[in-house]
């Protein structure tokens, strides 16, 4: 977990200088802010164009996982993420076109997610799912920190599948 946090912090410090100017996305269904169609693009290409993750997170699924949550909060600098919380439990989805170096020792391989996925469990009721968007780089992170004693593996996988379906 410390390694992942260090990577995220380094990315937050280094990437803003390289980031293109951001344009606000309209509310509602997610759309890519590009001149072309995402239908012919790879998952990595689609993910690289996202500057606001919250429209990509299915609100109905998030509400089932995090009851009585506040409004989703967007991180508006790389790595782009969306955080939904009720001050006890947290659902965070992060999308980035970068490489964090692979799974930590003991991570569970989750087949059938894009180019591969693995699940880390920092605590019994926490699920941290990393989905490889491409075999070489690009990742979708879904973290469910329930703090409720429940297993959130299936919740993290369901959110990842929903986001991946929207990226196609």
DOSE-651924 format. One record per residue: residue in one letter; x, y, z of N, C-alpha, C in turn. Coordinates in steps of 0.2 Angstrom, whole numbers. Example, Ala and Ser with C-alpha at 12.3 -4.5 7.8 and 13.67 -1.06 7.14 Angstrom:
BEGIN
A;66;-28;39;62;-22;39;66;-16;39
S;64;-11;35;68;-5;36;64;0;39
END
This chain:
BEGIN
X;4;-6;0;0;0;0;4;6;0
X;10;6;4;14;12;4;17;13;-3
X;19;8;-7;22;9;-13;17;12;-18
X;11;10;-17;5;13;-22;4;20;-20
X;4;22;-14;3;29;-12;9;33;-14
X;15;30;-14;21;34;-16;20;35;-24
X;18;30;-28;17;31;-35;12;37;-36
X;7;36;-33;1;41;-34;4;48;-32
X;7;49;-26;10;56;-24;15;58;-29
X;20;54;-32;24;56;-37;21;58;-43
X;16;54;-45;12;56;-51;9;63;-50
X;6;64;-44;3;71;-43;8;76;-43
X;14;75;-42;19;80;-42;22;82;-49
X;23;76;-52;26;77;-59;22;78;-65
X;16;75;-65;12;75;-71;8;82;-72
X;6;86;-67;3;92;-69;6;97;-74
X;13;97;-73;17;101;-78;16;99;-85
X;15;92;-86;14;89;-93;7;89;-95
X;2;90;-91;-5;89;-93;-7;95;-98
X;-11;93;-102;-14;98;-107;-20;102;-103
X;-21;107;-106;-27;111;-103;-33;107;-102
X;-37;108;-97;-43;104;-96;-49;108;-98
X;-54;104;-101;-60;107;-102;-65;104;-98
X;-70;107;-96;-75;104;-92;-79;99;-96
X;-81;94;-93;-86;89;-97;-93;90;-95
X;-98;89;-99;-105;90;-98;-107;85;-93
X;-112;87;-89;-115;82;-84;-119;77;-88
X;-120;71;-85;-124;66;-88;-119;60;-90
X;-121;57;-96;-117;52;-98;-110;54;-100
X;-105;50;-98;-99;52;-100;-97;52;-107
X;-93;57;-109;-91;58;-116;-84;60;-116
X;-80;57;-121;-73;59;-121;-72;66;-125
X;-68;70;-122;-67;77;-125;-62;76;-131
X;-64;73;-136;-59;72;-142;-63;74;-148
X;-60;74;-154;-63;75;-160;-65;69;-163
X;-62;63;-161;-64;57;-164;-69;53;-160
X;-70;46;-162;-74;42;-158;-70;37;-154
X;-73;36;-148;-69;31;-143;-70;24;-146
X;-75;23;-150;-77;16;-152;-71;12;-155
X;-67;16;-159;-61;13;-162;-55;13;-158
X;-55;17;-153;-49;18;-149;-48;12;-144
X;-42;11;-142;-41;6;-136;-43;9;-130
X;-44;4;-125;-45;6;-118;-40;12;-115
X;-34;10;-117;-29;15;-115;-29;22;-118
X;-31;22;-124;-32;29;-128;-38;32;-125
X;-43;28;-123;-49;31;-120;-48;34;-113
X;-44;30;-109;-43;32;-103;-38;38;-103
X;-34;39;-107;-29;44;-107;-32;51;-109
X;-38;51;-111;-42;57;-113;-47;59;-107
X;-47;55;-102;-52;57;-97;-49;62;-92
X;-52;67;-90;-50;72;-85;-55;73;-79
X;-61;70;-80;-65;69;-74;-68;62;-74
X;-66;59;-69;-68;52;-68;-75;51;-66
X;-78;55;-62;-84;54;-59;-90;53;-64
X;-90;56;-70;-96;54;-74;-95;46;-77
X;-89;43;-76;-88;36;-78;-90;31;-73
X;-91;33;-67;-93;29;-61;-101;28;-61
X;-103;22;-61;-111;22;-61;-113;23;-54
X;-118;29;-54;-120;31;-48;-125;26;-44
X;-128;22;-48;-133;17;-45;-129;12;-41
X;-123;10;-44;-119;5;-41;-115;8;-35
X;-113;14;-36;-109;18;-30;-114;18;-24
X;-120;20;-26;-125;21;-20;-126;14;-16
X;-126;9;-20;-127;2;-16;-121;1;-12
X;-115;3;-14;-109;1;-10;-108;6;-5
X;-109;12;-6;-108;18;-1;-115;21;0
X;-118;19;5;-125;22;7;-124;28;10
X;-129;33;8;-130;39;11;-123;43;10
X;-121;43;4;-114;46;3;-115;54;1
X;-110;57;1;-110;64;-1;-109;64;-9
X;-109;70;-12;-108;70;-19;-101;68;-21
X;-101;65;-27;-94;63;-29;-89;68;-30
X;-83;67;-28;-78;73;-28;-73;71;-33
X;-72;75;-38;-67;74;-43;-60;77;-41
X;-55;73;-43;-48;76;-42;-47;78;-49
X;-45;85;-50;-45;88;-56;-37;89;-59
X;-33;85;-56;-26;85;-59;-24;77;-59
X;-19;75;-63;-17;68;-63;-14;66;-57
X;-16;60;-55;-20;55;-59;-27;57;-57
X;-31;57;-62;-38;59;-61;-42;53;-57
X;-46;56;-53;-50;51;-49;-57;54;-46
X;-61;49;-44;-67;51;-41;-68;48;-34
X;-70;51;-29;-70;49;-23;-78;50;-20
X;-81;44;-18;-87;44;-15;-87;41;-8
X;-89;45;-3;-89;43;4;-95;45;8
X;-96;41;13;-101;43;18;-98;45;25
X;-91;46;25;-87;48;30;-85;42;34
X;-87;36;32;-85;30;35;-82;25;30
X;-86;24;25;-84;20;19;-82;25;13
X;-77;22;9;-75;26;3;-75;21;-3
X;-77;24;-9;-76;21;-15;-72;26;-19
X;-66;24;-22;-62;28;-26;-60;25;-32
X;-61;28;-38;-60;26;-44;-55;31;-47
X;-49;28;-50;-44;32;-53;-42;29;-59
X;-41;33;-65;-40;31;-71;-33;34;-73
X;-28;31;-76;-22;34;-78;-19;30;-83
X;-15;33;-88;-11;30;-93;-4;30;-91
X;-3;27;-86;4;26;-83;5;19;-80
X;11;17;-79;13;11;-76;15;11;-69
X;12;7;-64;15;7;-57;19;2;-56
X;21;-3;-60;26;-8;-59;23;-15;-57
X;17;-16;-58;14;-22;-56;11;-23;-49
X;9;-29;-48;6;-31;-42;11;-32;-36
X;8;-31;-30;13;-32;-24;12;-40;-23
X;17;-42;-19;17;-49;-18;11;-51;-14
X;8;-57;-16;2;-59;-13;-5;-57;-16
X;-4;-52;-21;-10;-50;-24;-14;-56;-27
X;-20;-55;-27;-25;-61;-31;-26;-59;-38
X;-24;-63;-43;-25;-62;-50;-33;-62;-51
X;-35;-57;-55;-42;-57;-57;-43;-58;-64
X;-44;-63;-67;-45;-64;-74;-51;-61;-77
X;-50;-59;-84;-56;-57;-87;-57;-49;-87
X;-53;-46;-84;-53;-38;-84;-48;-35;-89
X;-50;-33;-94;-46;-29;-99;-40;-34;-101
X;-34;-31;-100;-28;-34;-101;-25;-38;-94
X;-29;-38;-89;-28;-42;-83;-29;-38;-77
X;-30;-41;-71;-31;-37;-65;-29;-41;-59
X;-28;-37;-54;-26;-40;-48;-29;-37;-42
X;-30;-40;-37;-33;-37;-31;-29;-38;-25
X;-28;-32;-21;-24;-32;-15;-29;-30;-10
X;-28;-33;-4;-32;-32;2;-28;-30;8
X;-28;-23;9;-24;-20;14;-27;-22;21
X;-34;-23;21;-38;-25;27;-43;-29;25
X;-46;-33;30;-52;-38;28;-57;-35;24
X;-59;-28;26;-65;-25;23;-63;-20;17
X;-57;-20;15;-54;-16;10;-53;-20;4
X;-54;-18;-2;-53;-21;-8;-50;-16;-13
X;-44;-17;-15;-40;-12;-20;-39;-16;-26
X;-42;-15;-31;-42;-18;-38;-38;-14;-43
X;-33;-17;-46;-30;-14;-51;-31;-17;-58
X;-33;-14;-63;-35;-17;-69;-30;-14;-74
X;-27;-18;-78;-22;-16;-83;-26;-15;-89
X;-26;-9;-92;-29;-7;-98;-26;-9;-104
X;-19;-10;-104;-15;-12;-109;-10;-17;-106
X;-7;-21;-110;-2;-25;-107;4;-22;-105
X;6;-16;-107;12;-12;-105;10;-6;-100
X;5;-3;-101;3;2;-97;-4;4;-96
X;-6;9;-92;-12;11;-91;-16;7;-86
X;-19;10;-81;-22;6;-76;-29;10;-74
X;-33;6;-72;-40;8;-68;-39;5;-61
X;-40;10;-56;-40;7;-49;-47;8;-47
X;-49;3;-43;-55;4;-39;-54;2;-32
X;-55;6;-28;-53;5;-20;-60;5;-17
X;-62;0;-13;-68;1;-9;-65;-1;-2
X;-65;5;2;-63;4;10;-69;4;14
X;-72;-1;15;-79;-2;18;-79;0;26
X;-74;-2;29;-74;-1;37;-80;-3;40
X;-82;-9;37;-89;-12;39;-89;-19;40
X;-83;-22;40;-82;-30;41;-85;-34;35
X;-87;-31;29;-89;-35;24;-83;-35;18
X;-84;-41;14;-79;-42;9;-82;-38;3
X;-77;-33;0;-79;-29;-5;-76;-31;-12
X;-73;-37;-12;-70;-39;-18;-75;-39;-24
X;-81;-42;-23;-86;-41;-29;-88;-34;-31
X;-89;-30;-26;-90;-23;-27;-85;-20;-31
X;-79;-21;-30;-73;-18;-34;-73;-20;-41
X;-75;-27;-42;-75;-30;-48;-81;-27;-52
X;-86;-26;-49;-92;-24;-52;-91;-17;-55
X;-88;-12;-51;-87;-5;-53;-82;-5;-58
X;-77;-9;-58;-72;-10;-63;-75;-12;-70
X;-79;-17;-70;-83;-19;-76;-87;-14;-79
X;-91;-10;-74;-95;-5;-77;-91;1;-80
X;-86;3;-77;-81;8;-80;-78;5;-87
X;-76;-1;-87;-73;-3;-93;-78;-4;-99
X;-84;-5;-97;-90;-6;-102;-91;1;-105
X;-90;6;-101;-91;13;-103;-86;16;-107
X;-80;13;-106;-74;15;-110;-74;12;-117
X;-77;7;-118;-77;3;-124;-81;7;-129
END
